[in-house]
Amino acid sequence: FIGSTREIFVTGEAFFDVKPNPDTPMVVSTDKNVFIKVTGTKFNIRAYKNESSTKATLYSGKIEVLGKNKEGAPYVMTSMKPNESYEVRENVQPLKVLKADTLKLSAWTRGELMFEYAPLSDVIKELERWHGASFEVANERIYNHKFSAKFKQESLVQILEVLKFCTGIEYEIGKDKVILK
């Protein structure tokens, strides 16, 4: 880093363990006009382009969540305490600060996929990211299902077999996509 700040731009999901340095704060920004100002802490940020929200979870230390007003000036939306999560949805106020299930929210950092009564649309997004697969849903009723499971090193086929066993959803793996029926 050069200068008086440590600046990073995030698209996707990242976990940070930032060394304390009040003289050189770290600023993590996203393409959704949400910024996190850090002096020393552990936190996770989730800001995917194809999702309408930005989420962060604070594990230790303190962070400030910043936004920009109409003139482009930064302002503090909230300060977070350890074991809290926040979610900012595009064009929706206010900010949500919630008690965090840090074990579940950090599962990806341990190489785990965890779903707890998750809508199938969320499960599909995670499987696409995790396995680099493309999904097609042949029957819209599939989105009515919720799914709970935990995976560590299972292949996509093994996960799809569990999904089939739990929900009755059939699947077909084609040349370049997975079709759910």
C-alpha positions in Angstrom: 0.0 0.0 0.0 1.2 3.5 -0.8 0.0 6.6 1.0 -2.1 7.3 4.1 -4.7 4.6 3.5 -4.8 0.9 2.7 -7.5 0.6 0.0 -9.0 -2.5 -1.5 -11.9 -3.0 -3.9 -14.0 -6.2 -3.5 -16.3 -8.0 -5.9 -17.3 -11.4 -4.5 -16.5 -12.6 -1.0 -13.4 -12.0 1.1 -12.3 -12.5 4.7 -9.9 -10.0 6.2 -7.7 -10.2 9.3 -6.3 -6.6 9.4 -3.4 -5.7 11.5 -4.2 -2.7 13.8 -2.8 0.6 12.4 -4.9 3.7 13.4 -2.5 6.0 11.5 -3.2 4.1 8.2 -6.8 2.9 8.1 -7.9 0.3 5.6 -10.9 1.0 3.4 -12.7 -1.8 1.6 -15.0 -0.6 -1.1 -17.6 -2.4 -3.3 -19.4 -1.5 -6.5 -22.6 -0.9 -4.6 -21.4 2.3 -2.9 -20.8 0.5 0.4 -17.4 1.1 2.1 -15.9 -0.4 5.3 -13.4 1.6 7.3 -11.1 -0.6 9.4 -8.2 0.1 11.8 -7.7 -3.5 12.9 -10.1 -6.3 13.0 -11.4 -9.6 11.5 -14.4 -9.4 9.2 -16.0 -10.9 6.1 -17.6 -9.0 3.2 -19.9 -10.4 0.6 -20.6 -8.2 -2.5 -21.4 -10.2 -5.6 -22.4 -8.3 -8.7 -25.4 -10.6 -9.3 -26.8 -10.0 -5.8 -28.8 -7.0 -4.7 -27.2 -6.7 -1.3 -23.8 -6.3 0.3 -23.3 -8.2 3.6 -20.5 -8.0 6.2 -19.9 -9.9 9.4 -17.6 -8.7 12.1 -15.7 -11.3 14.1 -13.5 -9.0 16.3 -12.5 -5.4 16.6 -14.6 -2.6 15.1 -15.6 -1.4 11.7 -17.6 1.5 10.4 -19.9 1.0 7.5 -19.9 4.0 5.2 -22.1 5.1 2.3 -22.1 8.0 0.0 -24.7 10.7 -0.2 -26.1 12.2 -3.4 -23.2 14.6 -3.6 -20.7 11.7 -3.3 -19.6 12.6 0.3 -19.0 9.7 2.6 -21.1 9.3 5.8 -21.2 6.7 8.6 -24.2 4.4 8.3 -23.3 2.4 11.4 -20.5 1.1 13.6 -20.5 -2.6 14.1 -19.6 -4.7 17.2 -18.1 -8.2 17.2 -20.5 -11.0 16.2 -22.8 -8.7 14.2 -23.7 -8.8 10.6 -25.1 -6.1 8.4 -26.9 -6.1 5.1 -27.4 -3.2 2.8 -29.9 -3.7 -0.1 -29.8 -1.5 -3.2 -32.2 1.4 -2.9 -33.6 0.2 0.4 -33.1 1.8 3.8 -32.5 1.3 6.7 -29.4 -0.7 7.2 -30.0 -4.0 9.0 -27.6 -4.9 11.8 -28.2 -8.4 13.2 -26.6 -10.9 15.6 -24.3 -13.0 13.5 -24.1 -16.8 13.2 -20.4 -16.6 12.7 -19.8 -20.3 12.5 -22.3 -20.6 9.6 -21.2 -17.3 7.9 -17.5 -18.3 7.9 -18.1 -21.9 6.7 -16.7 -21.0 3.2 -13.3 -20.0 4.8 -13.0 -23.6 6.1 -13.9 -25.1 2.7 -17.5 -25.9 3.8 -20.8 -25.2 2.1 -23.6 -24.8 4.6 -27.3 -24.4 3.8 -29.9 -23.9 6.5 -33.4 -23.8 5.2 -32.0 -22.0 2.1 -34.1 -21.2 -0.9 -33.1 -23.3 -3.9 -32.2 -20.1 -5.8 -29.5 -19.4 -3.2 -28.3 -23.0 -3.3 -28.0 -22.8 -7.0 -25.9 -19.6 -6.9 -23.6 -21.1 -4.4 -23.1 -24.3 -6.3 -22.4 -22.3 -9.5 -19.7 -20.4 -7.7 -18.3 -23.3 -5.8 -18.1 -25.8 -8.6 -17.9 -23.4 -11.6 -21.1 -25.0 -13.0 -23.9 -23.4 -14.9 -27.5 -24.4 -13.9 -30.8 -24.4 -15.8 -34.1 -24.8 -14.0 -36.6 -26.7 -16.2 -39.5 -26.3 -13.7 -40.1 -23.1 -11.8 -41.7 -25.1 -8.9 -38.2 -26.1 -7.9 -37.7 -22.6 -6.5 -40.4 -23.4 -3.9 -38.0 -25.9 -2.1 -35.8 -25.1 0.9 -32.7 -27.0 1.5 -30.5 -27.7 4.6 -27.2 -29.5 4.4 -23.5 -29.2 5.1 -20.8 -30.3 2.7 -17.0 -30.4 3.1 -15.3 -32.1 0.1 -18.2 -33.6 -1.8 -18.3 -33.4 -5.5 -21.0 -31.7 -7.4 -22.6 -35.1 -8.3 -22.5 -36.1 -4.6 -24.2 -32.8 -3.7 -26.8 -33.2 -6.4 -27.6 -36.8 -5.2 -28.2 -35.4 -1.6 -30.4 -32.7 -3.1 -32.3 -35.3 -5.1 -32.7 -37.6 -2.0 -34.0 -34.7 0.2 -36.2 -32.9 -2.3 -37.1 -35.3 -5.1 -35.6 -32.9 -7.7 -34.1 -34.8 -10.6 -31.0 -33.5 -12.4 -29.2 -34.1 -15.6 -25.6 -33.1 -16.2 -25.0 -31.9 -19.7 -21.9 -30.9 -21.6 -21.8 -27.4 -20.2 -24.6 -27.2 -17.6 -26.7 -28.9 -14.9 -30.4 -29.1 -15.6 -32.8 -29.4 -12.6 -36.1 -31.0 -13.3 
